[in-house]
Amino acid sequence: MNFKKTSKALDLFAKAFVAKAKKRAPQKDTSGKLRESISYVLNVYENSFNLEFYMEDYGTFVDLGVKGSESTYLESQYSPYKYTKGKFKMINPASLDKWVVRKKLAPRSKDGSRFVDRKSIKYAIATSIYRKGLKASKFYTGSFEEEFKKIDKEIQEAFSLDVNDFLIKTQIV
């Protein structure tokens, strides 16, 4: 069976979702790596189709948030992720180095005359994230849900047209 109309409807849905998710991706992502990684692949086979969406692994944490060890942002209260002393420990302060540089966070001495090593500010940020968690942005799930609501009738119509074309072709033969 040929799924031309269905695959076109799915392709339009995927493009709209990816564009919306990229637009909504948090500006805090200073490298742009997360935004650039949002993509999709639509595979159409003889009797089926498969639509897959991709993004950087850490995008899930940005989207759903992470509960803190001591408090949680309201937006992150339903997140499946949580900082604890067990499995999900504090992030490595060294992983914040490039982010601190891109944000131009340069700690100075108390008198302000000289720059201080970034170790202390990276540790303070990592500790704050561990205690408070990460605020959920819903840039990905929110975009998907909005676009999915729109596509329901379009997919049904496209699929029924594809089935109709198939039935017409099989009756002629």
C-alpha positions in Angstrom: 0.0 0.0 0.0 1.2 3.5 -0.8 1.1 6.1 2.0 1.8 9.2 0.0 -0.9 11.4 1.6 -0.3 10.0 5.1 3.4 10.5 4.9 3.0 14.0 3.6 0.7 14.8 6.5 3.2 13.3 9.0 6.0 15.2 7.4 4.1 18.5 7.7 3.3 17.7 11.4 7.0 16.8 12.1 8.3 20.0 10.4 5.8 22.1 12.4 6.7 20.4 15.7 10.5 20.7 15.1 10.2 24.4 14.2 8.1 25.2 17.2 10.3 23.2 19.6 13.5 24.9 18.2 11.8 28.3 18.7 10.8 27.5 22.2 14.1 25.9 23.3 15.4 27.9 26.2 17.8 30.8 25.5 19.9 29.5 28.5 21.3 27.0 26.0 24.1 29.3 25.1 25.9 26.9 22.8 22.9 26.3 20.6 23.7 22.6 20.6 20.3 21.5 22.0 18.3 23.7 19.6 20.3 22.4 16.6 19.9 18.8 17.6 16.1 18.8 17.4 15.2 16.8 14.3 13.1 14.0 12.9 13.2 11.1 10.6 10.2 9.8 8.7 10.5 6.3 7.2 7.8 5.1 4.9 7.7 1.4 4.2 5.5 -0.8 2.0 3.0 -1.5 4.7 3.8 0.9 7.5 5.6 4.1 8.4 7.7 5.3 11.3 8.3 8.8 12.6 11.1 9.4 15.1 12.1 12.6 16.8 15.6 13.3 18.2 17.4 15.8 20.4 20.5 15.8 22.7 20.0 13.5 25.7 20.1 16.3 28.2 17.2 18.0 26.4 14.9 15.7 28.4 16.1 17.3 31.7 15.7 20.8 30.3 12.2 19.9 29.0 10.8 18.0 32.1 13.0 19.6 34.7 14.7 17.9 37.7 13.4 18.0 41.2 15.9 19.4 43.7 17.2 17.6 46.8 15.7 20.3 49.1 13.1 22.1 47.0 11.4 21.9 43.7 10.2 24.4 41.1 6.4 24.3 40.7 6.9 23.5 36.9 9.1 20.5 37.8 6.9 18.9 40.4 5.8 16.0 38.1 9.3 15.4 36.7 10.5 11.8 36.9 14.0 13.1 37.7 15.3 14.1 41.1 18.7 15.0 42.6 19.3 12.7 45.5 22.2 11.2 47.4 21.7 7.9 45.6 21.3 7.5 41.9 21.1 11.0 40.6 23.9 12.9 42.4 25.0 16.5 42.0 26.3 17.5 38.6 30.1 17.7 38.2 31.1 21.3 38.6 33.8 20.9 35.9 31.0 20.3 33.4 29.9 23.9 33.9 33.2 25.4 32.8 32.3 26.2 29.2 28.9 27.5 30.3 30.5 29.8 32.8 32.9 31.1 30.2 30.1 31.7 27.6 28.0 33.5 30.2 31.0 35.7 31.0 30.8 34.9 34.7 34.1 36.0 36.1 34.3 36.0 39.9 36.5 38.7 41.4 38.3 39.1 44.7 36.4 40.9 47.5 38.1 44.2 46.7 37.3 43.6 43.0 40.9 44.1 41.9 41.6 40.7 40.4 39.9 37.7 38.9 39.5 34.6 41.1 39.6 31.0 39.9 36.2 29.8 38.5 36.2 26.7 40.7 34.3 28.4 43.4 31.6 29.8 41.2 31.2 26.4 39.3 30.8 24.6 42.7 28.3 27.2 43.9 26.2 26.9 40.7 26.3 23.1 40.8 25.3 23.1 44.5 22.4 25.4 43.8 21.2 23.2 40.9 21.4 20.2 43.2 19.4 21.8 45.9 16.8 23.6 43.9 16.7 21.4 40.8 16.1 22.5 37.2 13.0 24.3 36.2 10.9 22.5 33.5 10.6 24.4 30.3 8.2 22.1 28.4 9.6 23.4 25.1 9.6 19.9 23.6 6.5 18.2 25.2 4.4 21.4 25.0 5.2 21.9 21.3 4.5 18.2 20.6 1.1 18.3 22.4 0.0 21.5 20.6 0.9 20.1 17.1 -0.5 16.7 17.9 -3.9 18.2 18.7 -4.0 19.8 15.2 -2.9 16.7 13.3 -5.6 14.2 14.4 -8.1 15.0 11.7 -5.4 15.6 9.0 -3.9 12.2 9.6 -7.3 10.5 9.5 -8.3 12.2 6.3 -4.9 11.5 4.6 -4.9 7.9 5.7 -8.5 7.3 4.5 -7.6 8.9 1.1 -4.6 6.5 0.9 -6.8 3.5 1.7 -9.4 4.7 -0.8 -6.7 5.0 -3.5 -5.5 1.5 -2.6 -9.0 0.0 -2.9 -9.6 1.7 -6.2 -6.3 0.3 -7.6 -7.0 -3.2 -6.3 -10.5 -3.3 -7.9 -9.2 -2.3 -11.3 -6.6 -5.1 -11.4 
